[in-house]
């Protein structure tokens, strides 16, 4: 083998070195290409993750803002339902208000849940919940006033509540929550855009490596097309879901309308059943009383020659008639058609006097025990309304005991420090505690027990208004109410009513009212459409020495007045077919304005209120001759216009 020269060896070594260098460069380029490809893939993958995360966070922010707007609409709808309830008095609107307001509370819970990752939003949500609870108390008081038929007061409170600080605070907090979420959304969007910009920079740097960048661009384009396709598919699916949601909403609205219609029919059926039961009970009591009246009168007729026996039988008939009149007054008081009569009442004797009523109402399986440990302590209240409160508590206790057990009604007196019981100021209070041995109540039920329309009884067994009306009665008397109950340990409901310091009413005024009233003979026009009542009233007036003029049609009264001379008094029924008594008096010519007026009625609610009587005296049916005599004297003593000089002067 020939030997290579030095130059040839150097060339060979250079070639080998060049081949090695090329190989090394190829390897380096291959490695760089792989690294670039890997870096590009990782960059795209990171960009996709950041995009998905940004989309998720944006969706979360939109959910918070939508939920806040929905909550605002729910609260507005609830208050609108309350306004319609205050104006119309429709219990269905009251139920709608209660349901929508409770739905708003659930939406606040949902808002608290979705903002759990943001401490600032959590603070705003907590403040929103507090403002919601404050607003709920204001609206509940308006609902209670409406349930108590104080519509003017409820309407005034409703308009006052429109400017309430709690409502403004709710709206301000919702706006702050939405604004805060928009700030978070803008921040998240900015971070996402910054990440995308960094990814684009890396992609541009990697594009300088040539074919690998082209391949990476192709891959990136393919991935982008795929992402756009996925987004298009997602949008189509979202549109389909929205359409399905709209269809579902229409179906729900239709089902709700059908349900409300069925509920209205069910309420009507329940109302008719309740009327039937009430009618049966009233008929039973009235038949018993009429049996006493008719039997006493018949026995008096048979023993008319025996004055002692006849008088005794007439007294029995009178007692039965008085019991029937008392029952009628009690029914009117229970239905709130009779005006409240505030007077000093001693609860102990009042409860003792209700023993027969409680025994008949609760049944023989309930043992009623009454305890009075505060004799002489009185409150100022309407007697019949207080009886209605005690009767409602007793009926609730009977239902809790399932018709069998012991009911204890304890009246006492106590002195309370300021704030010892609810919002009661310092002072003396009369307590009425009703204790049963029934099933008791859970803490969850106790939280809602005074809310209107809330009831644990099955359909047809209660309206959910009993305890709310009792609560309104106690608050109206500036008192408080407390409930001590636990499952399986019975329930004690205690009323705290301010003690009334004043002289007790004695029998002297009653005796004075029963004393005969001496008055001069009067010319009296009697307007009454019922011929039997007209004849009885005419006879009573003749017995008192007056000169009555009969009129069985209120439309004929002006003609009789024009044809008669010197009519001193008009005695008129209130409800008559052609024209009511107040309407007849209002339609009389000014020339008759000097004539005194006395209305006679058996139903206080028929004229809509005392204003409809024009300030004239009202005598309630049934009445005695002495009561009629006193009413005539009071009507004649009332101020009125002076008589005209002549009829022609009209």
Helices and strands as residue ranges (DSSP letters): H 6-88, H 91-114, H 119-147, H 151-162, H 165-207, H 211-302, H 307-334, E 342-345, H 347-353, H 355-362, E 366-372, E 379-382, H 383-400, E 405-416, E 427-436, H 443-448, H 466-476, E 480-485, E 491-498, H 507-514, E 523-527, H 531-543, E 547-551, G 554-556, H 557-563, E 569-573, H 581-587, G 590-592, E 596-601, G 604-607, G 610-613, E 617-620, H 625-637, G 647-649
